[in-house]
Amino acid sequence: MPANAPDPATPLWRAAQVFRLFSCIYALGFQIAINGDLERPAAGWLLFAVLIGWSIACAVAYLIGFGRRLAWVLAELAVVVALVLSTFYVASEQWALNNQSWPTTLWATNATISAAILLGPIYGMLSGVVIVAASTVVKGTLNYDLGRNATVVIELAVGLGVGMAALTARRSHAELERAARLTARTEERERLSRQVHDGAIQVLALVSRRGREIGGETAELAELAGEQERALRRLVSSSDAESAVGELTDIGALLRARASDRVSVSVPADPVLLDSGVAEELAAAAGNALDNATAHAGASARTYVLLEDLGDSVTVSIRDDGVGIPDGRLQEAVGEGRFGIAKSIVGRMDWLGGSAKLNTGPGCGTEWELTIPRR
């Protein structure tokens, strides 16, 4: 997350400091109640002053935001463990065995909460385990009776619950930001569409119409203007404003963008979702096949693109009705150092773990079948 970006977990940080305040009040009551039973009561009050000072520092750091980083959370955990282990110094072994550790388990839980908010449920629970381990060292024995000693359960539950809440808050914030960006892009697309329609499309339509009226050599210019006008109309009327869904991308939307007067694209009605990186590479391989058809199939050749979702695999077929590729021509191209098909299509599909099959011949057109397995 950028340094100046708002923290989605800010409400949790604020709530955690309210919990910190109540835990300090509880620790104060505990200190007053048991200080006379300690072996070193003066040292107990001195350490309690450290506890309060560190609590204030943590509250300020987390509320302002400069403490919401790994180093500070680790420092808090280290201070908590050190104060728990200080029970050895201020109290007797018998007192430690019969009571909770000196700073109180409730106050020590602050470190678990901070780790869970910053790092998530796993590290929150691990922080709780560290605190429980320190308490176990102080007592000198591990109490398996969870009915009488629920410290382990409490620490793990707090780490898990608070960590999941922080994780959910950050995911929800990311989805909200993505929706806002999508809305902004859609609005910008509509604005540009209006400008293109009122400007470039109208001019191209006029050139196409006047060119056909004049005739002669101008008719070729009119045909080109008409093609570009139709291409622009398809672009501005396209509904594929957003083809990405999380980490997946609709390969059909990427292929539809290549449709033109000479390229017909047929895709399923429902989105065909692939991993974004795989979808882009597959679309690039198909685009290279389309570029080759445009350059070599012939001036009047048409190309047809078919997308098939076979469940466990996805296949893109690119077929043209052009002149085809003579036998041995691809091998000659490789020998001449031209690796366009070998690398851009076949090599790319091999790298993706898929396959690229070519059917062609002189006068028979060219057909590529690009297949990628779903993982």
N, C-alpha and C positions, 0 to 999 in steps of 0.2 A: 504494500500500500504506500503511495507517495507520502512524503513527510507532511504536506499541507492538506492531505485528504481527511475528511471527517472520519472519526472512528465509530463504526456501527455499534460497538460494544460500550459506548460511553455511559448509557443508563445503567449497565451492569457495574461499571467501575464506581459510579456514584452510590449505588445500592450497597456495594461491597464496603464502602467507607462508613456507611451507616452501621453495618454489621460490625465493623472495626471499633466504632465508638462504643457500642453496647458490650463488645467483648472486653474492652478496656475497663468499663465500669464494673463488669463481673470480676475481672482480674483484680481490681482494687478491693472489692468486697472480700474476695478470697484472701488477698494479702493481709487485710486487717484481721481476718478471722484466724489465720494460721501463723501469723508472724511470730507469735510467742512460742510456738512449737518448734521453730527452726533452731538449728545449732548456731547459726550466725545471723541473727535478726537484722543487725545493722547492714550487713552485706545484702540481705534480702531487699531492704528498702533501696539500697543503692542500685541494685539490678532492676528493681521495679521502675526507678527513674529512667534507666536506659530503655526499658520496655515502652514507657510512655513517650519518650523522646523519639524513638524509632517509629512508633505508631503515628506520631504527628508528621514525621518526615515522609512516611509512606503515603499517608492520606493526601498531603499536599502534592506529592509527585504524581500520584495516580489521578487526582482531580484535575490538576493543570494539564497533565498529559506527558510531561517529559520523563516520567518513570515507567511508561508503558512500553518497556523493551526488556529483552531477555536478561541483560546484565542486572537490572534493578530487581527483577523477580528472583533471580538466583541469589542476589545479596539478601533479599528478605528471607528466603528459605534458609540461608546460612545463619542469619541472626537468630531465627526461630530455633533452629537446631542447637545453636550455642547456648541459648537461654534455657532450653529444655535440659541440656546436659549440665548446666550450672546447678541443677538440683543436687548433684553430687557434693557441691561445695557448701551450699547453704543448709542442707538438711541431712538427717541421718539415713542410713540404709533402711531401717525399719519404717521411718516416716515415708520414704519414697515408695516402699512396697505397699503401704496401706492407703496412699493417697494418689491423686493424679499428679503429674509432673508439675513443678512449681509455677511456671507461667500460665497454667491452665490449658487444657486441651481446646477449649473454645477460642482462646486468643491465638493459639498456634494454628488453628484452622484458617486464619487469614492468609497464610502463605499458600495453602491449597487453593483457595478461591482466586488469588492473584494469578497463579500458574494456570488455572483452568480458563480464566477469561482471556489471557494472552495467548496460550498455546493450545487450548482445546482439551477435550475430556481425557485423552490418554495421558498427557503430561500432568494434568490436574490430579489424576488418580495416582500417578507415580510420585508426585509431591506429597500426597497424603501418606503413601507407603513410607517415604523417608521420615516423616514426622512420627508415624507409629513406630518405626524402627528405633528412633532416638528415645522415645518413651519406654520402649521395651528394654533398651540398654540401661536406662536409669533404674528400672524396677529389677533388672537382673533375671527376669523370667518372662516367658510369653504366655499370656492368659488365653486359653482356647475357649473359655466360656463366654460366648458372645452375648448371652443373656445378661451377664453381670458386667461385662466390659465390652461395650459396643463402639469403642474408639475406632477400630478398623472399619467397621461398617459405616460409621458416620463420615470418616475421611474419604473413603472410596465413593460414597453416595454424593457427597458435596462436590468432589472433583468431577464425577460423571455428570451430575445435574447441571452445575454451573458451566462446565465445558461445553455440553450440548447446547445450552442456551446461547452461549457466545458464538458457537459455530453456526447455529441457525440464524442469529442476527446478522452475521457477516454474509451468509449466503443470500438472505432476503435482501440485504442492501445491494449486493452485486446484481441480483435479478432486477431490482428496481432501477438501478443505474442503466442496465442494458435496455430495459423498456423505455427509459427516457431518451437514450441515444437513438433507439429505433424510431421513436416518435419524431425526434428532431430530423432524422434522415428522411423520413417519409414526408414531412412538411417541406423540407428543402427540395426533395424530388418533385413534389407537386408544383412548387414554385418554378423550378427550372423547366418542368414540362409545359407550363403555361407560356413561359418566355420562348421556348423552342417552337411551340405550336404557333404563336403569334408572329414569330420572326422567320426562322430558317425554313420551317415546313411550308409556310405560305409562299416564300420566295421560290423554293424548289418546285412547288406545284405550278406556279406561274411560268417558270422556265420550261417545265415539261409541257405544259399546254401550248405555250407560244412556239416552242420548238417544233411540235407536231404540226402546228398550223403553217409554219414557214416551210417545213419539209427540207428535202435535200440533205446536205451534210449536217444540218442542224438537228435532224431527227435523231441522230446517234447521241448528241448532247442531251436531247429531250429524254431519251430512254435512260441514260445514266442518272439524270436528275430525278426521273420517276422512281428509279430503284432506291435512291438515297432518301427520297421522301417517304416511301413505304417503310424503309428500314427505321427511319426516325419515328414514324407513327407507331411501329411495333414497340420501339424502345420506351416511348413516353407512356404507352398504354399498358406496359407489362405490369403484372401484379407481383412480380418477384422482387419486391423491395428489400426483402430480407430472407436469404436462403439458409442462414445459420440458425440452429436450435441448440444452444449450449455448445457442446464440443462436437456436434454433428452438423453436417451440411447436406442439403438436398441436391444431389447430383443432377436431378432433372432440371432444376432452376439454372444451374450452370450451363447445361446443354441448350436449354431454350434460348439463352442469350446469343447463341451462334446461328439462330434461324435467319434466313434472308430469302430473297427471290429465288436463289438457286439452291438453297439448303432447306430441306423440310425436316423438322424435328418432331418425333413422336415419343411421348413419355407417359407413364401411368398418371392417373388422376391424383393419386395420393403421393406425398413426398417420398422419395427414395433416399433415406438417410444413411450416410456413411461418415466415418471419422473424417473431420475437416481436412486433414492433411492428405488422406487417401483420395477423397473426393476431388480435391484440387489437382492432384497428380493424374487421376483418371481423366478429368476434364482436359488437362493439358495434352495428354496422349491423343484423345479424340480430336482436339483442336489442331494438332499437328497433322493428323490424317485428313482433316478438312482443308487445311492449307495446301497440302499436296494435291488434293483433288482440284482445288481452285486453280493451282498453277499448272497442272499437267494433264487433267482429264479432258480438256478441250473447251472451247469457248461456249458451246451450247450444252455442255454436260450439266446434269442436275445431280445433287447428292441427297441421300436420305439417311437420317439418323434415327435409330430405334433403341430405346432404353428398355431393358427387361429386368424386372426384379424377380429372381428365382428363389428367393428365400435365403438359401445358404450361400448364394453368390449373386453378383450383379453383372450383366452383360450389356455392352454398348456396341451396336453394329453400325458401321459407316459404309454405305454402298453408293457408288456412283455409276452412271451409265456412259462413262467416257471411253476413251481409247484403250484403257488397260495398260498393263506394264509388260513389255516384251520379256520372254524367258531369258534369264541370266542378267537382266539389267540391274537388279539389286546387288548382285555380286560384283558387277563392274563398278558400281558406285562406291562400294566399300574399298575395292582395289584402287580407286582414284582418290581415296581419302575423304569421301563424302559419307558421313555416318548419321545423316538426319534420321532415316527410318530405323537404323540399327540401334541408335541410342535414344532418340526422342520417343519412339513408340515401343519397340521390342524391349530395349534395355530398361525403360521406365516401368513397363508392366512386369518384367522379371524382378525388378527391385521391389515392387509392391507384393510379390508373391503370386501374381496372376499370370495370365497368358495373353498373347497377341497372335491371332491366326489371320493369314492373308490368303485370299482367293482372287486370282487375277489371270489375265492372259490377253494377248493381242486382240483388240476389238470386243472384249468381254467385260469391260469395266473393271472396277476394283472394289473389293469388299474386305473390310477389316472387322474382326470380331474380338473385342477387348473384354476379357472376363476377369473379375476380381472376386476372391472369396471373402465372405463376411467372417470376421473373427469375433 
